């Protein structure tokens, strides 16, 4: 039997864009649109900020199920991972997984017309995969080439596609329709999609992805505990934390992309092309790139 056939990546991307536009039409960026802040122009955040939650009743049931499963499934795995793997190993694991995510970041850099960001991503991937031994080490950062994180959900946000409804997924946790769809698109651009078995894919996703990923959850557990203790309504507090964290990621990426545009314009205008080759606010370091802990901790401190 031959190798399984996978759809060509350009066709997947085109289909994804078509379905995304059909599912989440851009529409005008009205003042009351919670996602109006994602354009390149300066903005003022809407007063009633937050992802729409029309499925709150269903989401709360999934959230309650996750809370029941968490002490018996997620937390034991997180604690075992923390006990077995020394800190240096945990940091190396995050570096490897971040390096494996580089092709997806590169594609989204290009879709966002960020040539500088794409060049940095490709350069980091080449250096860290070879000299850094498949990403175990990060020599690219050591020589001043810092990385950044972006995804197809952000790419859609920059085109004006709204978030769609807030959704809580079983075991995975909070997301929204746009970002959940974006994750599926990014999935096809990751090398691990084609080289790992289904069982290994589940493990990879558990370690790398989202607020329940082992590598992330180990970092965030104390902040989540404090948020739960200090919240009258943990569901609403976590929803707010997710909104603040996600909008912060997108805004940081927007600023970095704009600075890269400005650098290119200065270069072609004959001015100084100097500048730090990084994406402010979304740098990739040893502890990961999603910034989730800051979002949770900021809300916990506000409760």
PABAKOL-303386 format. One record per residue (C-alpha): residue in one letter; x, y, z. Coordinates in Angstrom, 3 decimals, padded with zeros to 6 digits. Layout:
N
{resn = a east = X north = Y up = Z}
...
END
This chain:
303
{resn = x east = 000.000 north = 000.000 up = 000.000}
{resn = x east = 001.361 north = 003.412 up = -000.948}
{resn = x east = 001.873 north = 006.374 up = 001.323}
{resn = x east = -001.288 north = 008.255 up = 002.300}
{resn = x east = -002.153 north = 011.118 up = 000.021}
{resn = x east = -002.317 north = 014.623 up = 001.443}
{resn = x east = -003.985 north = 017.544 up = -000.353}
{resn = x east = -001.534 north = 020.063 up = -001.863}
{resn = x east = -000.814 north = 022.850 up = 000.615}
{resn = x east = -001.677 north = 025.714 up = -001.794}
{resn = x east = -005.059 north = 024.109 up = -002.458}
{resn = x east = -005.663 north = 023.710 up = 001.276}
{resn = x east = -004.765 north = 027.352 up = 001.862}
{resn = x east = -007.031 north = 028.560 up = -000.948}
{resn = x east = -009.922 north = 026.426 up = 000.280}
{resn = x east = -009.345 north = 027.625 up = 003.840}
{resn = x east = -009.398 north = 031.267 up = 002.779}
{resn = x east = -012.593 north = 030.729 up = 000.795}
{resn = x east = -014.359 north = 028.973 up = 003.668}
{resn = x east = -013.112 north = 031.519 up = 006.181}
{resn = x east = -014.413 north = 034.470 up = 004.200}
{resn = x east = -017.738 north = 032.698 up = 003.725}
{resn = x east = -018.006 north = 031.823 up = 007.420}
{resn = x east = -016.771 north = 035.128 up = 008.836}
{resn = x east = -017.432 north = 037.917 up = 006.306}
{resn = x east = -015.190 north = 040.963 up = 006.771}
{resn = x east = -017.893 north = 043.569 up = 007.016}
{resn = x east = -017.333 north = 047.159 up = 008.017}
{resn = x east = -015.167 north = 047.839 up = 011.039}
{resn = x east = -017.816 north = 049.436 up = 013.154}
{resn = x east = -017.050 north = 050.993 up = 016.510}
{resn = x east = -019.032 north = 048.323 up = 018.307}
{resn = x east = -017.195 north = 045.441 up = 016.619}
{resn = x east = -014.966 north = 043.793 up = 019.213}
{resn = x east = -012.423 north = 042.967 up = 016.490}
{resn = x east = -012.162 north = 046.460 up = 015.000}
{resn = x east = -008.817 north = 046.868 up = 016.771}
{resn = x east = -007.030 north = 044.535 up = 014.365}
{resn = x east = -006.453 north = 046.969 up = 011.535}
{resn = x east = -003.112 north = 048.656 up = 010.856}
{resn = x east = -004.386 north = 052.111 up = 011.800}
{resn = x east = -004.319 north = 053.454 up = 015.330}
{resn = x east = -007.423 north = 052.517 up = 017.266}
{resn = x east = -009.313 north = 052.861 up = 020.500}
{resn = x east = -010.624 north = 049.646 up = 021.967}
{resn = x east = -014.378 north = 049.292 up = 022.077}
{resn = x east = -015.908 north = 049.862 up = 025.490}
{resn = x east = -017.744 north = 046.539 up = 025.507}
{resn = x east = -014.637 north = 044.507 up = 024.650}
{resn = x east = -014.941 north = 040.735 up = 024.574}
{resn = x east = -015.625 north = 037.866 up = 022.231}
{resn = x east = -019.357 north = 037.257 up = 021.625}
{resn = x east = -020.609 north = 034.247 up = 023.548}
{resn = x east = -023.980 north = 033.207 up = 022.058}
{resn = x east = -023.358 north = 029.577 up = 023.052}
{resn = x east = -022.660 north = 030.380 up = 026.697}
{resn = x east = -024.974 north = 027.684 up = 028.028}
{resn = x east = -023.238 north = 024.963 up = 026.010}
{resn = x east = -019.797 north = 026.438 up = 026.695}
{resn = x east = -020.415 north = 026.410 up = 030.449}
{resn = x east = -021.325 north = 022.712 up = 030.293}
{resn = x east = -018.097 north = 021.906 up = 028.411}
{resn = x east = -016.174 north = 024.118 up = 030.830}
{resn = x east = -017.687 north = 022.223 up = 033.799}
{resn = x east = -016.740 north = 018.921 up = 032.158}
{resn = x east = -013.184 north = 020.165 up = 031.683}
{resn = x east = -013.056 north = 021.177 up = 035.347}
{resn = x east = -014.085 north = 017.664 up = 036.379}
{resn = x east = -011.623 north = 015.956 up = 034.034}
{resn = x east = -008.749 north = 018.310 up = 034.850}
{resn = x east = -007.809 north = 016.911 up = 038.316}
{resn = x east = -007.884 north = 013.330 up = 037.054}
{resn = x east = -006.259 north = 013.663 up = 033.622}
{resn = x east = -004.580 north = 016.984 up = 032.905}
{resn = x east = -003.044 north = 017.877 up = 036.263}
{resn = x east = -001.469 north = 014.437 up = 036.883}
{resn = x east = 000.169 north = 014.584 up = 033.451}
{resn = x east = 001.384 north = 018.142 up = 034.068}
{resn = x east = 002.794 north = 017.238 up = 037.491}
{resn = x east = 004.460 north = 014.095 up = 036.113}
{resn = x east = 006.011 north = 016.107 up = 033.292}
{resn = x east = 007.300 north = 018.669 up = 035.793}
{resn = x east = 008.685 north = 015.972 up = 038.105}
{resn = x east = 010.361 north = 013.850 up = 035.420}
{resn = x east = 011.740 north = 016.530 up = 033.119}
{resn = x east = 014.334 north = 018.937 up = 034.533}
{resn = x east = 013.846 north = 022.609 up = 033.731}
{resn = x east = 016.612 north = 022.519 up = 031.127}
{resn = x east = 014.862 north = 019.645 up = 029.342}
{resn = x east = 011.495 north = 021.414 up = 029.464}
{resn = x east = 013.029 north = 024.510 up = 027.892}
{resn = x east = 014.673 north = 022.390 up = 025.205}
{resn = x east = 011.331 north = 020.713 up = 024.450}
{resn = x east = 009.689 north = 024.112 up = 023.946}
{resn = x east = 012.549 north = 025.192 up = 021.662}
{resn = x east = 012.188 north = 022.061 up = 019.518}
{resn = x east = 008.415 north = 022.440 up = 019.238}
{resn = x east = 008.742 north = 026.141 up = 018.441}
{resn = x east = 011.258 north = 025.317 up = 015.706}
{resn = x east = 008.896 north = 022.723 up = 014.234}
{resn = x east = 006.220 north = 025.415 up = 014.078}
{resn = x east = 008.432 north = 027.672 up = 011.922}
{resn = x east = 007.040 north = 026.595 up = 008.498}
{resn = x east = 003.531 north = 027.572 up = 009.624}
{resn = x east = 004.820 north = 030.923 up = 010.928}
{resn = x east = 006.695 north = 031.488 up = 007.648}
{resn = x east = 003.570 north = 030.891 up = 005.540}
{resn = x east = 001.555 north = 033.312 up = 007.676}
{resn = x east = 004.348 north = 035.914 up = 007.446}
{resn = x east = 004.037 north = 035.759 up = 003.669}
{resn = x east = 000.223 north = 035.855 up = 003.752}
{resn = x east = 000.525 north = 038.973 up = 005.944}
{resn = x east = 002.943 north = 040.460 up = 003.339}
{resn = x east = 005.654 north = 040.661 up = 006.000}
{resn = x east = 008.807 north = 039.977 up = 003.965}
{resn = x east = 011.112 north = 040.939 up = 006.841}
{resn = x east = 009.328 north = 038.614 up = 009.275}
{resn = x east = 009.322 north = 035.771 up = 006.740}
{resn = x east = 013.044 north = 036.208 up = 006.084}
{resn = x east = 013.784 north = 036.126 up = 009.820}
{resn = x east = 011.625 north = 033.033 up = 010.315}
{resn = x east = 013.278 north = 031.150 up = 007.442}
{resn = x east = 016.758 north = 032.157 up = 008.625}
{resn = x east = 016.063 north = 031.093 up = 012.210}
{resn = x east = 014.642 north = 027.768 up = 011.043}
{resn = x east = 017.725 north = 027.049 up = 008.904}
{resn = x east = 020.186 north = 027.965 up = 011.665}
{resn = x east = 018.381 north = 026.257 up = 014.548}
{resn = x east = 017.607 north = 023.097 up = 012.566}
{resn = x east = 021.255 north = 022.629 up = 011.543}
{resn = x east = 023.602 north = 024.282 up = 014.010}
{resn = x east = 020.987 north = 024.064 up = 016.777}
{resn = x east = 020.464 north = 020.306 up = 016.250}
{resn = x east = 016.789 north = 020.304 up = 015.202}
{resn = x east = 016.011 north = 023.189 up = 017.526}
{resn = x east = 017.344 north = 021.718 up = 020.772}
{resn = x east = 019.513 north = 024.822 up = 020.975}
{resn = x east = 018.774 north = 028.357 up = 019.782}
{resn = x east = 021.949 north = 029.800 up = 018.214}
{resn = x east = 019.848 north = 032.179 up = 016.081}
{resn = x east = 018.808 north = 034.174 up = 019.141}
{resn = x east = 022.400 north = 034.098 up = 020.411}
{resn = x east = 023.557 north = 035.967 up = 017.279}
{resn = x east = 020.707 north = 038.487 up = 017.489}
{resn = x east = 018.048 north = 036.942 up = 015.213}
{resn = x east = 015.002 north = 036.825 up = 017.452}
{resn = x east = 011.892 north = 034.996 up = 016.424}
{resn = x east = 008.192 north = 035.743 up = 016.587}
{resn = x east = 004.965 north = 033.811 up = 016.581}
{resn = x east = 001.953 north = 034.232 up = 014.330}
{resn = x east = -000.841 north = 032.041 up = 013.020}
{resn = x east = -003.635 north = 031.888 up = 010.471}
{resn = x east = -006.139 north = 033.195 up = 012.991}
{resn = x east = -004.097 north = 036.401 up = 013.157}
{resn = x east = -003.810 north = 036.464 up = 009.371}
{resn = x east = -007.601 north = 036.351 up = 009.103}
{resn = x east = -007.938 north = 039.024 up = 011.799}
{resn = x east = -005.718 north = 041.382 up = 009.785}
{resn = x east = -008.055 north = 041.020 up = 006.798}
{resn = x east = -010.989 north = 042.177 up = 008.925}
{resn = x east = -012.569 north = 038.767 up = 009.559}
{resn = x east = -014.281 north = 038.911 up = 012.934}
{resn = x east = -013.607 north = 036.446 up = 015.718}
{resn = x east = -016.946 north = 034.731 up = 015.532}
{resn = x east = -018.387 north = 033.200 up = 018.699}
{resn = x east = -016.343 north = 032.232 up = 021.743}
{resn = x east = -016.084 north = 028.443 up = 022.047}
{resn = x east = -014.870 north = 026.129 up = 024.814}
{resn = x east = -013.603 north = 022.793 up = 023.481}
{resn = x east = -013.410 north = 019.622 up = 025.530}
{resn = x east = -009.884 north = 019.128 up = 026.963}
{resn = x east = -008.499 north = 021.879 up = 024.711}
{resn = x east = -010.129 north = 024.869 up = 026.346}
{resn = x east = -011.112 north = 028.337 up = 025.105}
{resn = x east = -010.886 north = 029.578 up = 021.524}
{resn = x east = -013.167 north = 031.279 up = 019.011}
{resn = x east = -014.507 north = 030.267 up = 015.622}
{resn = x east = -011.898 north = 032.199 up = 013.638}
{resn = x east = -008.892 north = 031.001 up = 015.636}
{resn = x east = -010.162 north = 027.435 up = 015.819}
{resn = x east = -010.499 north = 027.391 up = 012.038}
{resn = x east = -007.076 north = 029.012 up = 011.765}
{resn = x east = -005.548 north = 026.206 up = 013.828}
{resn = x east = -006.847 north = 023.654 up = 011.309}
{resn = x east = -005.159 north = 025.565 up = 008.459}
{resn = x east = -001.879 north = 025.872 up = 010.394}
{resn = x east = -002.041 north = 022.144 up = 011.055}
{resn = x east = -001.442 north = 021.430 up = 007.357}
{resn = x east = 001.693 north = 023.580 up = 007.272}
{resn = x east = 003.412 north = 021.875 up = 010.206}
{resn = x east = 005.995 north = 019.181 up = 009.360}
{resn = x east = 004.718 north = 017.108 up = 012.267}
{resn = x east = 001.413 north = 016.636 up = 010.419}
{resn = x east = 003.195 north = 014.482 up = 007.847}
{resn = x east = 005.925 north = 012.770 up = 009.870}
{resn = x east = 004.140 north = 011.779 up = 013.082}
{resn = x east = 001.726 north = 008.917 up = 013.615}
{resn = x east = -001.795 north = 009.750 up = 014.878}
{resn = x east = -000.814 north = 008.737 up = 018.426}
{resn = x east = 002.300 north = 010.905 up = 018.287}
{resn = x east = 000.179 north = 013.757 up = 016.928}
{resn = x east = -002.030 north = 013.586 up = 020.009}
{resn = x east = 001.049 north = 013.724 up = 022.257}
{resn = x east = 002.566 north = 016.589 up = 020.262}
{resn = x east = -000.673 north = 018.560 up = 020.445}
{resn = x east = -000.937 north = 017.905 up = 024.176}
{resn = x east = 002.573 north = 019.177 up = 024.812}
{resn = x east = 002.572 north = 022.155 up = 022.461}
{resn = x east = -000.885 north = 023.561 up = 021.925}
{resn = x east = -003.044 north = 026.027 up = 023.745}
{resn = x east = -003.660 north = 026.779 up = 027.392}
{resn = x east = -003.959 north = 023.058 up = 028.151}
{resn = x east = -000.746 north = 022.083 up = 026.390}
{resn = x east = 001.570 north = 020.392 up = 028.879}
{resn = x east = 004.475 north = 022.735 up = 028.161}
{resn = x east = 002.200 north = 025.751 up = 028.604}
{resn = x east = 000.001 north = 024.439 up = 031.376}
{resn = x east = 003.001 north = 023.722 up = 033.600}
{resn = x east = 003.937 north = 027.416 up = 033.322}
{resn = x east = 000.399 north = 028.688 up = 033.891}
{resn = x east = -000.966 north = 026.403 up = 036.584}
{resn = x east = -000.314 north = 028.731 up = 039.527}
{resn = x east = -001.756 north = 031.739 up = 037.689}
{resn = x east = -004.856 north = 029.713 up = 036.794}
{resn = x east = -005.240 north = 028.591 up = 040.400}
{resn = x east = -005.031 north = 032.187 up = 041.634}
{resn = x east = -007.558 north = 033.283 up = 039.020}
{resn = x east = -009.992 north = 030.552 up = 040.096}
{resn = x east = -009.636 north = 031.381 up = 043.806}
{resn = x east = -010.082 north = 035.120 up = 043.275}
{resn = x east = -012.995 north = 034.893 up = 040.816}
{resn = x east = -016.681 north = 034.972 up = 041.629}
{resn = x east = -017.343 north = 033.443 up = 038.191}
{resn = x east = -014.306 north = 031.470 up = 036.995}
{resn = x east = -015.859 north = 030.857 up = 033.561}
{resn = x east = -016.339 north = 034.576 up = 032.922}
{resn = x east = -012.903 north = 035.428 up = 034.350}
{resn = x east = -011.163 north = 032.869 up = 032.138}
{resn = x east = -013.107 north = 034.071 up = 029.109}
{resn = x east = -011.939 north = 037.616 up = 029.857}
{resn = x east = -008.352 north = 036.413 up = 030.367}
{resn = x east = -008.425 north = 034.587 up = 027.055}
{resn = x east = -009.794 north = 037.685 up = 025.302}
{resn = x east = -007.130 north = 039.959 up = 026.798}
{resn = x east = -004.355 north = 037.490 up = 025.992}
{resn = x east = -005.476 north = 036.877 up = 022.406}
{resn = x east = -006.079 north = 040.534 up = 021.558}
{resn = x east = -002.696 north = 041.337 up = 023.117}
{resn = x east = -001.014 north = 038.776 up = 020.867}
{resn = x east = -002.681 north = 040.164 up = 017.755}
{resn = x east = -001.919 north = 043.771 up = 018.628}
{resn = x east = 001.731 north = 042.926 up = 019.392}
{resn = x east = 001.985 north = 041.197 up = 016.024}
{resn = x east = 000.324 north = 044.177 up = 014.299}
{resn = x east = 002.881 north = 046.555 up = 015.809}
{resn = x east = 005.805 north = 044.334 up = 014.849}
{resn = x east = 004.510 north = 043.919 up = 011.309}
{resn = x east = 004.047 north = 047.688 up = 010.964}
{resn = x east = 007.606 north = 048.282 up = 012.165}
{resn = x east = 008.877 north = 045.789 up = 009.600}
{resn = x east = 006.924 north = 047.632 up = 006.881}
{resn = x east = 008.479 north = 050.906 up = 008.012}
{resn = x east = 011.951 north = 049.349 up = 007.906}
{resn = x east = 011.411 north = 048.242 up = 004.296}
{resn = x east = 010.071 north = 051.679 up = 003.310}
{resn = x east = 013.109 north = 053.383 up = 004.862}
{resn = x east = 015.412 north = 051.016 up = 003.009}
{resn = x east = 013.879 north = 051.718 up = -000.408}
{resn = x east = 013.666 north = 055.427 up = 000.361}
{resn = x east = 017.409 north = 055.478 up = 000.904}
{resn = x east = 017.140 north = 056.141 up = 004.617}
{resn = x east = 018.492 north = 054.164 up = 007.488}
{resn = x east = 017.350 north = 050.569 up = 007.311}
{resn = x east = 018.618 north = 049.803 up = 010.732}
{resn = x east = 016.532 north = 048.419 up = 013.501}
{resn = x east = 016.166 north = 045.443 up = 015.733}
{resn = x east = 015.264 north = 042.371 up = 013.714}
{resn = x east = 012.451 north = 041.178 up = 015.939}
{resn = x east = 008.720 north = 041.396 up = 016.348}
{resn = x east = 008.038 north = 043.418 up = 019.525}
{resn = x east = 005.701 north = 041.798 up = 022.000}
{resn = x east = 005.663 north = 038.380 up = 020.351}
{resn = x east = 009.248 north = 037.234 up = 020.588}
{resn = x east = 009.962 north = 033.534 up = 020.723}
{resn = x east = 012.064 north = 032.585 up = 023.728}
{resn = x east = 012.784 north = 029.510 up = 025.771}
{resn = x east = 009.514 north = 029.750 up = 027.683}
{resn = x east = 007.352 north = 029.817 up = 024.580}
{resn = x east = 005.731 north = 032.508 up = 022.501}
{resn = x east = 002.068 north = 032.614 up = 023.269}
{resn = x east = 002.187 north = 034.991 up = 026.179}
{resn = x east = -000.572 north = 033.067 up = 027.899}
{resn = x east = 000.760 north = 033.431 up = 031.410}
{resn = x east = 000.853 north = 037.211 up = 031.213}
{resn = x east = -002.785 north = 037.288 up = 030.142}
{resn = x east = -003.984 north = 035.041 up = 032.935}
{resn = x east = -001.866 north = 036.775 up = 035.574}
{resn = x east = -003.023 north = 040.241 up = 034.544}
{resn = x east = -006.661 north = 039.279 up = 034.949}
{resn = x east = -005.951 north = 037.471 up = 038.214}
{resn = x east = -004.401 north = 040.622 up = 039.603}
{resn = x east = -007.432 north = 042.654 up = 038.540}
{resn = x east = -009.994 north = 040.410 up = 040.232}
END
